[in-house]
Amino acid sequence: MSKKYPKVDRKKCTGCGSCAAVCSASPNVFEMEGDKVKVVNPEACTECNSCLDVCPTKAVTIVSSKKEK
């Protein structure tokens, strides 16, 4: 099975930071950039899907390529 990576749709992101708060990866996959969240360490993702579950606007998805992030 190939590695999957998180992606944030910045148009849907409200900047609540829930994805970053729930991320257990080290280093954290997400980081605030202005009033939005961005993916900064996609390789650290453990594919636990907690970020998907907690995002109120469904701005976080999982993709099959880092290039899609």
DSSP file (Angstrom, degrees, kcal/mol; ACC not computed):
  #  RESIDUE AA STRUCTURE BP1 BP2  ACC     N-H-->O    O-->H-N    N-H-->O    O-->H-N    TCO  KAPPA ALPHA  PHI   PSI    X-CA   Y-CA   Z-CA
    1    1 A M              0   0    0      0, 0.0     2,-0.1     0, 0.0     0, 0.0   0.000 360.0 360.0 360.0 134.2    0.0    0.0    0.0
    2    2 A S        -     0   0    0      1,-0.1     2,-0.1     0, 0.0     0, 0.0  -0.455 360.0 -96.2 -83.7 153.7    1.4    3.4   -1.0
    3    3 A K        -     0   0    0     -2,-0.1     2,-0.3    61,-0.1    -1,-0.1  -0.357  37.0-150.2 -65.3 141.1    1.9    6.3    1.4
    4    4 A K        -     0   0    0     41,-0.1    60,-0.2    -2,-0.1    43,-0.1  -0.823   6.8-153.7-113.4 155.5   -0.8    8.9    1.6
    5    5 A Y  E     -A   63   0A   0     58,-3.2    58,-3.6    -2,-0.3    60,-0.2  -0.954  17.5-113.5-132.1 146.4   -0.4   12.6    2.5
    6    6 A P  E     -A   62   0A   0      0, 0.0     2,-0.4     0, 0.0    56,-0.2  -0.489  28.2-168.1 -78.3 150.4   -2.7   15.2    3.9
    7    7 A K  E     -A   61   0A   0     54,-2.6    54,-2.5    -2,-0.2     2,-0.5  -0.997   9.7-148.9-137.2 138.7   -3.9   18.2    1.9
    8    8 A V  E     -A   60   0A   0     61,-0.4     2,-1.0    -2,-0.4    52,-0.2  -0.948   9.6-144.4-111.8 123.8   -5.6   21.4    3.1
    9    9 A D    >>  -     0   0    0     50,-2.8     4,-1.9    -2,-0.5     3,-1.1  -0.766  13.3-161.8 -82.9 103.6   -8.1   23.1    0.8
   10   10 A R  T 34 S+     0   0    0     -2,-1.0    -1,-0.2     1,-0.3    49,-0.0   0.697  86.0  61.5 -66.7 -18.9   -7.2   26.7    1.8
   11   11 A K  T 34 S+     0   0    0      1,-0.2    -1,-0.3    48,-0.1    -2,-0.0   0.827 113.0  36.4 -72.6 -31.7  -10.6   28.0    0.3
   12   12 A K  T <4 S+     0   0    0     -3,-1.1    -2,-0.2    47,-0.1    47,-0.2   0.716  94.5 104.6 -90.3 -24.1  -12.5   25.8    2.8
   13   13 A C     <  -     0   0    0     -4,-1.9    22,-0.0    46,-0.2    -5,-0.0  -0.374  46.4-172.0 -65.7 129.8  -10.0   26.2    5.7
   14   14 A T        -     0   0    0     -2,-0.1    -1,-0.1    22,-0.0    -4,-0.0   0.490  43.0-117.5 -97.3  -6.8  -11.3   28.6    8.4
   15   15 A G        +     0   0    0     22,-0.1    21,-0.1     1,-0.0    -2,-0.1   0.727  67.7 141.2  79.0  21.9   -8.0   28.6   10.3
   16   16 A C        -     0   0    0      1,-0.1    20,-0.1    21,-0.0    -1,-0.0   0.778  54.3-139.6 -69.2 -24.5   -9.5   27.0   13.5
   17   17 A G     >  +     0   0    0     14,-0.1     4,-2.3     3,-0.0     5,-0.2   0.548  60.1 131.9  80.2   7.4   -6.3   24.9   13.9
   18   18 A S  H  > S+     0   0    0      1,-0.2     4,-2.0     2,-0.2     5,-0.2   0.881  70.7  53.6 -60.1 -39.0   -8.2   21.8   15.0
   19   19 A C  H  > S+     0   0    0      1,-0.2     4,-1.1     2,-0.2    -1,-0.2   0.919 111.1  45.3 -62.7 -43.7   -6.2   19.6   12.6
   20   20 A A  H  4 S+     0   0    0      1,-0.2    -1,-0.2     2,-0.2    -2,-0.2   0.881 112.0  53.0 -66.6 -38.0   -2.9   20.9   14.0
   21   21 A A  H  < S+     0   0    0     -4,-2.3    -2,-0.2     1,-0.2    -1,-0.2   0.853 114.1  40.7 -66.8 -35.4   -4.1   20.5   17.6
   22   22 A V  H  < S+     0   0    0     -4,-2.0     2,-0.3    -5,-0.2    -1,-0.2   0.617  86.7 112.8 -90.1 -13.2   -5.1   16.8   17.1
   23   23 A C     <  -     0   0    0     -4,-1.1     5,-0.1    -5,-0.2    22,-0.0  -0.431  42.2-174.6 -65.9 122.6   -2.1   15.8   15.0
   24   24 A S        +     0   0    0     -2,-0.3    -1,-0.2     2,-0.0     4,-0.1   0.424  45.4 116.1 -97.8   0.2    0.0   13.4   16.9
   25   25 A A        -     0   0    0      1,-0.0    20,-0.1     2,-0.0     4,-0.1  -0.323  68.7-112.7 -68.8 151.8    2.8   13.2   14.3
   26   26 A S  S    S+     0   0    0     18,-0.3     2,-0.2     1,-0.2    -2,-0.0  -0.949 108.5  29.8-131.7 112.8    6.2   14.5   15.3
   27   27 A P  S    S-     0   0    0      0, 0.0    -1,-0.2     0, 0.0    -3,-0.0   0.535 114.4-108.0 -73.2 162.3    7.0   16.9   13.8
   28   28 A N        -     0   0    0     -2,-0.2    12,-0.1     1,-0.1    -2,-0.1  -0.311  18.0-141.3 -59.4 139.3    3.4   18.2   13.5
   29   29 A V  S    S+     0   0    0    -10,-0.1    11,-3.0    11,-0.1    12,-1.6   0.806  80.2  57.1 -70.9 -31.3    2.1   17.9    9.9
   30   30 A F  E     +B   39   0B   0      9,-0.2     2,-0.3    10,-0.2     9,-0.2  -0.685  56.7 177.9-110.0 155.8    0.3   21.2   10.0
   31   31 A E  E     -B   38   0B   0      7,-2.0     7,-2.8    -2,-0.2     2,-0.3  -0.986  33.4-108.8-151.2 145.4    1.3   24.8   10.8
   32   32 A M  E     -B   37   0B   0     -2,-0.3     2,-0.4     5,-0.2     5,-0.2  -0.570  28.6-175.1 -74.5 138.0   -0.6   28.1   10.8
   33   33 A E  E >   -B   36   0B   0      3,-3.5     3,-1.4    -2,-0.3     2,-0.4  -0.878  65.3 -50.6-134.0 100.8    0.2   30.5    8.0
   34   34 A G  T 3  S-     0   0    0     -2,-0.4    -2,-0.0     1,-0.2     0, 0.0  -0.595 121.9 -21.9  68.5-124.1   -1.6   33.7    8.5
   35   35 A D  T 3  S+     0   0    0     -2,-0.4     2,-0.3    -3,-0.1    -1,-0.2   0.159 129.2  67.3-104.2  18.3   -5.2   32.9    9.1
   36   36 A K  E <  S-B   33   0B   0     -3,-1.4    -3,-3.5   -21,-0.1     2,-0.4  -0.860  77.4-117.4-131.3 165.4   -5.1   29.4    7.4
   37   37 A V  E     -B   32   0B   0     -2,-0.3     2,-0.3    -5,-0.2    -5,-0.2  -0.827  29.5-172.1-101.7 143.6   -3.4   26.1    8.1
   38   38 A K  E     -B   31   0B   0     -7,-2.8    -7,-2.0    -2,-0.4     2,-0.5  -0.939  29.4-109.1-131.7 159.2   -0.9   24.6    5.7
   39   39 A V  E     +B   30   0B   0     -2,-0.3    -9,-0.2    30,-0.3   -10,-0.1  -0.767  41.6 161.2 -86.1 123.2    0.8   21.2    5.4
   40   40 A V  S    S+     0   0    0    -11,-3.0   -10,-0.2    -2,-0.5    -1,-0.2   0.623  71.8  32.2-116.8 -21.9    4.5   21.6    6.3
   41   41 A N    >   +     0   0    0    -12,-1.6     3,-1.5     1,-0.1     4,-0.4  -0.516  61.2 160.7-134.9  66.7    5.6   18.0    7.1
   42   42 A P  G >  S+     0   0    0      0, 0.0     3,-1.3     0, 0.0    -1,-0.1   0.820  73.3  62.4 -60.7 -30.9    3.6   15.7    4.9
   43   43 A E  G 3  S+     0   0    0      1,-0.3   -14,-0.1    -3,-0.1   -39,-0.0   0.746  95.3  62.0 -66.8 -22.1    6.1   12.8    5.4
   44   44 A A  G <  S+     0   0    0     -3,-1.5   -18,-0.3   -16,-0.1    -1,-0.3   0.626  75.5 120.1 -78.2 -13.0    5.4   12.8    9.1
   45   45 A C    <   -     0   0    0     -3,-1.3   -41,-0.1    -4,-0.4   -17,-0.0  -0.278  46.7-165.7 -58.3 131.1    1.8   11.9    8.6
   46   46 A T        -     0   0    0    -41,-0.0    -1,-0.2     0, 0.0   -41,-0.1   0.364  37.6-122.2 -97.7   2.9    0.9    8.6   10.3
   47   47 A E        +     0   0    0    -43,-0.1    -2,-0.1     1,-0.1   -42,-0.0   0.833  65.8 141.5  59.4  36.3   -2.4    8.3    8.3
   48   48 A C        -     0   0    0      1,-0.0    -1,-0.1     4,-0.0    -3,-0.0   0.687  54.2-140.2 -78.9 -18.1   -4.5    8.2   11.5
   49   49 A N     >  +     0   0    0      1,-0.1     4,-1.9     3,-0.1     5,-0.1   0.552  62.2 129.0  69.9  11.4   -7.2   10.4    9.9
   50   50 A S  H  > S+     0   0    0      1,-0.2     4,-1.9     2,-0.2     5,-0.2   0.886  71.3  55.1 -61.6 -37.8   -7.8   12.4   13.1
   51   51 A C  H  > S+     0   0    0      1,-0.2     4,-1.3     2,-0.2    -1,-0.2   0.871 106.9  50.5 -64.0 -36.7   -7.4   15.6   11.2
   52   52 A L  H  4 S+     0   0    0      1,-0.2    -1,-0.2     2,-0.2    -2,-0.2   0.919 111.0  48.8 -64.9 -43.3  -10.1   14.5    8.8
   53   53 A D  H  < S+     0   0    0     -4,-1.9    -2,-0.2     1,-0.2    -1,-0.2   0.824 115.0  43.1 -67.2 -33.2  -12.5   13.7   11.6
   54   54 A V  H  < S+     0   0    0     -4,-1.9    -1,-0.2    -5,-0.1    -2,-0.2   0.662  83.2 104.8 -92.2 -17.2  -12.0   17.0   13.4
   55   55 A C    ><  -     0   0    0     -4,-1.3     3,-0.8    -3,-0.2   -42,-0.0  -0.522  55.3-158.8 -71.1 116.5  -12.1   19.5   10.5
   56   56 A P  T 3  S+     0   0    0      0, 0.0    -1,-0.2     0, 0.0   -43,-0.0   0.734  91.1  39.3 -70.4 -21.2  -15.5   21.2   10.7
   57   57 A T  T 3  S-     0   0    0    -45,-0.0    -2,-0.1     0, 0.0   -44,-0.0   0.360 106.3-120.1-108.1   4.3  -15.4   22.3    7.0
   58   58 A K    <   +     0   0    0     -3,-0.8   -45,-0.1    -6,-0.1    -6,-0.1   0.862  65.1 143.8  58.3  37.4  -13.8   19.1    5.6
   59   59 A A        +     0   0    0    -47,-0.2   -50,-2.8   -51,-0.1     2,-0.5   0.684  49.7  77.8 -78.0 -19.2  -10.9   21.2    4.3
   60   60 A V  E     +A    8   0A   0    -52,-0.2     2,-0.3    -9,-0.2   -52,-0.2  -0.813  58.0 164.1 -97.2 128.8   -8.4   18.3    5.1
   61   61 A T  E     -A    7   0A   0    -54,-2.5   -54,-2.6    -2,-0.5     2,-0.5  -0.855  34.5-118.9-131.2 169.2   -8.3   15.4    2.7
   62   62 A I  E     -A    6   0A   0     -2,-0.3     2,-0.3   -56,-0.2    -2,-0.0  -0.954  31.3-174.6-114.0 129.9   -5.8   12.6    2.1
   63   63 A V  E     -A    5   0A   0    -58,-3.6   -58,-3.2    -2,-0.5     6,-0.0  -0.779  31.5-125.7-121.6 164.8   -4.1   12.3   -1.3
   64   64 A S  S    S+     0   0    0     -2,-0.3     2,-0.4   -60,-0.2   -61,-0.1   0.449  89.5  48.8 -92.1   0.0   -1.7    9.7   -2.8
   65   65 A S    >   -     0   0    0    -60,-0.2     3,-1.2     1,-0.1     4,-0.4  -1.000  67.6-139.0-142.6 139.6    1.0   12.2   -3.8
   66   66 A K  G >  S+     0   0    0     -2,-0.4     3,-1.3     1,-0.3    -1,-0.1   0.793 105.0  67.4 -62.2 -27.0    2.9   14.9   -2.1
   67   67 A K  G 3  S+     0   0    0      1,-0.3    -1,-0.3     2,-0.1    -3,-0.0   0.757  93.5  58.2 -66.5 -23.7    2.6   16.9   -5.3
   68   68 A E  G <         0   0    0     -3,-1.2    -1,-0.3     1,-0.2    -2,-0.2   0.637 360.0 360.0 -78.8 -14.5   -1.2   17.1   -4.8
   69   69 A K    <         0   0    0     -3,-1.3   -61,-0.4    -4,-0.4   -30,-0.3   0.518 360.0 360.0 -66.3 360.0   -0.7   18.9   -1.4
